[in-house]
Every structure is written in structure tokens, then in C-alpha cells.
Amino acid sequence: MIITVGVIAYNEKNSLGSLLKDICAQTYDHKKIEVLLVDGNSTDNTKVIMETFRKNNKDDFYDVKVLSNPKRTQPCGWNVVLNNYSGDAVVRIDAHASIPTDFIEKNIKTLKDEDICGGFRPNIIDEKTPWKETLLLVETSMFGSSIAPYRRQQGKTYVNSLFHGAYKRKVFDKVGFFNENLTRTEDNEIHYRIHKAGFKICFNPEIISYQHTRNTLKSMIKQKFSNGLWIGLTLSEAPKCLSYYHFAPFLFVSALLCTAVIALLGYPLLFEILLLLYSMFDFVNTVSCFTMRDIQPQFFLLPFLFPLMHISYGLGTIVGILDIPFWKHKLKKQKKLEAQQDNSTEEQ
């Protein structure tokens, strides 16, 4: 089976080289691996790294191509891959990822009996410092992230969504391409369509890949806010692709704001009860995190970091919901401009 490895990147010079080394180290026959590297008009040396890899490895693999993604976003990048890949199957790997040497081989083995597969995706850090260990705990704990199966190792099963999935060609031939309107939730949306088309998504814990977590608190908060924002926006585009747990931070922040207003009016009981309940969950999960790693002084910041993540995500969702009419108007203008450009090109 020929398999295509797709990697989308924008300004990823610091992480891309490591991932490309992982691809070179794969145990699966390189003559059956096509590598498609898609650059989103990077302003750093990302494309240079890609071109160097292509030049040095084009004879070792089935094929190596460097492609452009002028729209920059993830779904647009994956559609570039789907428009250009030659394999019998395609696997999408994040530019911030690391993969073991048997990653592709285990995906191929699973694809013999399945149409779509993926596996466990733990978070890792680039260096072990007390602060980065603390941020990793926030990201990997169930209280800080989610209950998504690819974050928790379990037995082989079928799931609604996964990361770093491998897909047989017939899947995208039937369901079509990624929704380019959705910058962050494109995987949820296409997996929803995949299920509607009758396909099953197989989770195999023997397949493992790693995702590098954010290295600073600022970047992590920004990521959570953006994730929440796109949950809010997606409600107007494809609400059925979202699960109830996507809205837990939104409900918490909404309840917090409502009870705070009621408290200011002289009725603080509901606000106090909400804070008490949250503090209990916060304390229990913090204690649980202390058992996961060797204790560091920074771990005592966990009770404050968890609410920061939840409030950032929840506020993002609120902003996303409020921004829906403006976002829809922007999309409409953008599509009109693209149509005019297409007509102008045809006339020339």
C-alpha cells in the first residue's frame, strides 16, 4: 500500500526539522511513502527546510513534494494535500508532532481491516523544566483538557474523532474535502460527515504519536481562547459536529457571570455555591496531578492555572457566538471577492 504523509506548516522552523527526521526514520518501506509538505507562505525558513528535505530525500521515498497553501489555514492546507496526493491512503501529521519509527507501519497494519484509524496522542514538552512540566500537567489532565479518547489510552474501539488519522482514499472520495470556513474545528466537522457517510473511525492504542504542548502560559491561554472562539463560530456552520464537553467552559463562564451579577444585586448565595463547587473539583484534580509527576514548587500554581484555561476557553466561546453575524458577513464578502477574481482570471 502506498501511503501519503501530509504535513501542513506555517512558520514552523523550530519544530519541522525534528518531525522530518522522524519521517526518515520510519520502518515502513520508504518507496511506499509519499511525503507532501505544504507551506502556508511562511515568513521564516520553513519552506527552505521543506525544499532542502525534498532535495536530499526525493530518491529515497516514493515521492516528495513541496506545495503552497496561500490561504494559510489548516483546512485549506489539507485540501491542498487531498488535491495532490497519489497514495492509497493519507495520514495527516501536525507540524508540532513527533512520531515513533513504527508509526506508519502500525497505521498500515490497522488499515488492512479498517477505513480510518488513529491512536493515542499524549502531549510532550521539548525540555524538562519545572514550569514546562506544570503546563504539561494542565494540558494532559482531564480537568485541563478533555475526555477525548486520543488523549487517554484504552483498548481498541470506534470513536467520533481523532488526531493524526490515517484515511483510505475512498473516504475522501465519498465525503469530499475539508470545510475551509472552519479554521480550528475542521477535523470535528469532517469526522461528523465521515460518520454520516457510514464509515467507522478506529482507535487503536498501539498507534502512538506525540504532540508538543505550548511552552508558555501566554501561548496556552491564547490557544484555549482561540479553540473556544471556533467552537462558538462553528455553531452557525456545523453544530452537529460538536459534543457536549466542548461547551463545559462556556457554561461555567456563563454561570459565573450570571451569578456574579445576581451577587452584585444583593443575592450572593448562587455565586458562592458555584465557586465552592468549582473549588472542590479544582482541589481534587490538583491533588490528582500531584500524583502524576515528581512534585515541583510550580505545581502549587495548578489551582490557579486550571480556572485560567477554563475561563479563557469559555470567554472564547462567548466571543465566538457574539461574532457569528460579523463572521458570516466576512465570509460572504470573501466568497464574493474570490468569485470576482475567478471571473477575472477566466476573462484573461
N, C-alpha and C positions, 0 to 999 in steps of 0.2 A: 504494500500500500504506500502510495506517495502521499506525504503529509506536508502541508504548508504551515510554517510558523510565521504568524503575523505579529509585528511589534510596532506600535504607534508611539511616537515620541515628539515632544516639543521642549526644547531646552533641557535635555537630559544628559548632558555631557558627563556629569558626575556619577551616574548610575548605569548608563548604557554599556560602557566597556565591560563591566562585570557580567552583565547578562549575556553579551555576545560570547564571552569566554565560556559561559555555561552552555550555550548552544553548540559551540565547537566540541564540548566535552561529552555530548550525548552518545550513548551506546548504540542507539538505533542507526542503521546503515545511512551514512550521510548522503549517499547517492539517491536516497529515497526521501530526502528532506529538502523542501524548497523554503527559502528564507525571504520574506518580504518585509523590508524596513521602510516605514512610512514617516516622513518628516513633515511637521506642521509649520514650515517656514521658520525654523529655529533661528534665533539671533546669536546663539553660541556656536560651539564646534560640533553640535550633534550630527549635522549632515556630513561633516568631514569624517567623523568617526564611522558613520554608515558607509560612506564611499570607500574608505580605507579597508573596512571589513569586506566589502564586496570585491575589491581588487585582489585582496590577499586570499580569499576563500572561494571565489567563484568556481574554481575547478574541483573543489572538494565536495561540494553539495550538488544536488540535482539542479538547483539554480539559486542565484542570489540577485535580488533586485532592490534598488533604492527608488522609492516613489515619493511623490509630493502630495501633501494634503493642504491646499491653500486655505481651506476653511478652518483648519487648526483643531477643531473639536474631535473628541473620541469617536462618536458615531460616524462622522464624516471620514475619519481615518480608517475605520473598519470597513466602510463601504468601498474605499479605495482598494483595500485588500480583496474584498469579495468580487470586485470588478476585474481583478488581475490574477487571482491565484489559479494554479494549474493542478493542485493536488486532489486526491480522492477525498481528503478531509482537511480541515483547517483548525489550528489551535491558536487561540489568542492569548498572548502573554503581555502583561503590563511591563512598561519600561522600568518600573520601580521593583521588579520582581527578581527572585533568584530561583533557579530550578536545579534539582539534583540530576545526576548523569543519566538516570533511568526514567526521567520524566516522560519523554516522548515514547519510549518503549512501552511503558505501562499504559499510556493512553491508547496506543495502537492495539495492545493486547485486549483492552476493555472494549474498544470499538469493533472487535470481531463479533461481539454479541449485542452491542448497543449502537444507537444512532448518535447519541450525545453523551459525553462523560466528563467528569472532573473530580476533584478530590479535596482533601484537607488543605487549607491555606492559612497557616499560622503567620503571625506578624513577627518580624525580627528587627534588630537595630544594627547600625553599622559599626558601633563600638560600645563596649560595656562601661558606661559611666553611671553613677547613681541616678542622675537626673533622667537620662535616656531610659534606664531601667524602670523608672517611675512612670514615664509617659507610655512605655510599653505595657505596663500593668493596666493603665487606664484603657488602652486600646484593646487589650486581649480579654479583659474581664467581661462577663456577661452584662454587668451593670453599666459598663462604659461603652460597649459596642452593640451587639445584638445577639439574637439566638440563631442566626443563620447557620445552617449545617456545615458550610465550608470553613467556619471558624471553630467548630467543635468536632473532634474526631469521634466517629461512630462507625457502625457496621455499614456494609453496602446497602444502599437504599435508593429510592427515587425522590427527587426534590423539586422545588419550584424554580430555583435559581442557583447559580454557582459562579465561581470566579475561575479564570484561566481554563475555560471549557474547550473541549475538542468536539468538532461537529463534522459529520459526514456531509458530503456535497449535496445530497438530496434534501437536507434540512433547509438550507437557504434557497435551493431551487424552488421549494414549495412555499416557504413563508415570506420570501423577499428579503430586503435589506433592512438595516437599522434605521430607526426614526431619527432623522438628523435634527429635529427640533429639540430633542432631549439630550442635553449635554452630560448629565450625571446619571440619569435613570434609564439610559438606553438599553442596558442589559436586562433590567426588570421587564421592560416593555416587550423586547423581542422574545424573552423566555415565556412571557404570557402568550404571545402569538404562537410560539412553538408548541405549547401545551394545547392550545385551541386547534392546532393542525393535527393533533393526535400523536405527537412524539412524546417520549419519556426521557427525562434527564437523569442519568445515572450518577449517583455519588459513590465513588469507590475510594475508601480511605487509604488504599495502597498508593494512590496517586497523590503526591505531595508537591506543593510549590510554596514559595515564601514571598511575603510582601513586606517591603521596608516601611516601617512606621514613620510618621513625621518626627523630625528631630528637635523641634522647638514647640513650646506651648502656643506661641502665636500662630504658627502654621497649622497646628492641630485644631485650634479654635476656628481658624479661617475655613479649614476643611469641613468641620462639623456644620458651621453656618451654611456653607455652600451646599452640602448634602441636604440639609433641611430645606433650603430655598428651593431646590429642584423637586423635592417631594411635594411642596406646595404648588409649584408650577405644573407638575405632572397631573395633578387633579383635573386640570382642564383639558388635558391631552389624552391620557390613558389611565383613568382612575382605577380600573380593574386590575392593573398590573402591580398595585401596591398592596402590602399586607398591613394588618392592624398594628404591628410593632413599629412600623415606620412613623406612626403618629403618637407614640407614647410621650416623647419630649414635648410635642405640640400641646397635648392635653395637660401635661404637667405645667408648662409655662402659662397656658391659658387659665388654668385653675389658680395658679399663683397670682396672676394679675387680677383676676376677678375677686378672689378672696381678699387681696390687699386693698382693693377699692372699698369693699364692704367693711374691712377693718378701719379704714380711714373715716368711714361714716359712723363709727362707734360700735361696730359688732365684730370684734377680733377673733371670736371662737373658731370659725371655719379656717381662718388663716393659720391660727396656732395649731389646729389639728393637722392641717396639711403639712406644715413644717415638721411636726412631730413624727408623722408617718414617714415622710421622706428621710428625716434624720435617722430613723430606725433602719431603713433599707441601706442608707449610706454607711452607717456604722457596721452593719453585718457584712456588707460587701468589702469594706475596707479591711476588716479582720480577716476575711477570706483571702484577700490579696496578700496579706502579710504571710500567709502560709505557703504562697506560691514561689517566693523568692527569698534569698537571704536578706534579712531586714536591713534597709538603708535609712538614714535620717530623713531623706526626702519623702519616704513613704508616708510620713505623718501629714503630708500635704494632700494625700488622696481624698480625704473627706471634703476638701475644697475644690479639687480638680474635677471630681465627678459632676457636681452641680454646674460647674463652668461648661462642661461638654454638653450636658442636657439642655441648659438654658440657651447656649449658642445654637444648637440644633433646633430647639423649639422656636426660638425667635426667627431663625431662618425660614422655617415653615410658615410662620405667620406672615413674614415679609413676602414670601413666595405667593401665598394666597391673595394678599392685597395687591400684588404686582401683576396678577393674571391678565386683567384687561389691557394694561400697558404692554405686556409681553406679547399678547395676541396681536395688538396693533403693530408692534415692531416686526413680528413675523410676516404679517400681511404686507407691510411695506417692503420687506426684504425679498419676498417672493415676487412681488410686482417688479422690483428692480432687476432681479435675475431674469425674469421673463423678457423685459425690455432689452437686456444685454444679449440674450439668446436670439431675439428677433434681429437685433443689430448685426450680430455675427452672421446670421443666415443671409441677410441682405448683401453683406460684403462678399 
